[in-house]
């Protein structure tokens, strides 16, 4: 009985330490800016995504009829 009680105690202590040690996965911040090279109304995110790498960004998407480029900060 003592052995199983110790085992349960060690398991619970390990679990509590695991929860207390981290706040979960950390996500990188994303910086977003309106494209300076995209002209016209943005209706197709694929076209926007092609322009954004030429401006130093990794991706792009249409929102509110404008092309927004984004990258990890």
C-alpha positions in Angstrom: 0.0 0.0 0.0 2.9 2.4 0.8 4.5 1.8 -2.6 1.3 2.7 -4.5 0.7 5.7 -2.4 4.2 7.0 -3.0 3.8 6.3 -6.7 0.5 8.3 -6.9 2.2 11.1 -4.9 5.2 11.3 -7.2 2.9 11.2 -10.2 0.7 14.1 -8.9 3.8 16.2 -7.9 5.3 15.7 -11.4 2.0 16.6 -13.0 1.7 19.8 -10.9 5.3 20.8 -11.7 4.7 20.2 -15.4 1.6 22.5 -15.3 3.4 25.2 -13.3 6.6 25.2 -15.4 5.1 26.3 -18.7 2.3 28.4 -20.1 2.0 26.2 -23.2 3.3 26.8 -26.7 4.5 30.3 -27.5 3.4 31.8 -30.8 5.5 34.4 -32.7 4.0 37.8 -33.0 2.8 38.7 -36.5 3.4 42.1 -38.0 1.0 43.3 -40.7 1.0 46.2 -43.1 -0.9 47.4 -46.1 0.9 46.6 -49.3 2.6 49.5 -51.0 2.8 47.8 -54.4 -0.6 46.2 -54.7 -2.9 48.4 -56.8 -6.6 48.3 -57.2 -9.3 46.5 -55.1 -8.1 43.3 -53.4 -10.5 40.5 -54.1 -8.2 37.6 -54.6 -5.8 36.7 -51.7 -3.6 34.7 -54.1 -2.7 37.8 -56.1 -2.0 39.7 -52.8 0.2 36.8 -51.6 2.3 37.0 -54.8 3.1 40.7 -54.3 3.9 40.6 -50.6 7.2 38.7 -50.8 8.6 41.4 -53.1 8.1 43.8 -50.2 9.9 41.6 -47.7 6.9 39.9 -46.2 6.2 36.2 -46.0 2.4 36.2 -46.9 -0.5 38.3 -47.8 -4.3 38.3 -47.7 -7.2 40.5 -48.7 -9.2 42.2 -46.0 -11.6 45.1 -46.4 -10.8 45.2 -50.2 -7.1 46.0 -49.4 -4.0 43.8 -49.6 -2.4 43.2 -46.2 1.1 41.7 -46.0 2.3 39.9 -42.9 5.5 38.4 -41.5 6.8 37.1 -38.1 8.2 40.0 -36.0 
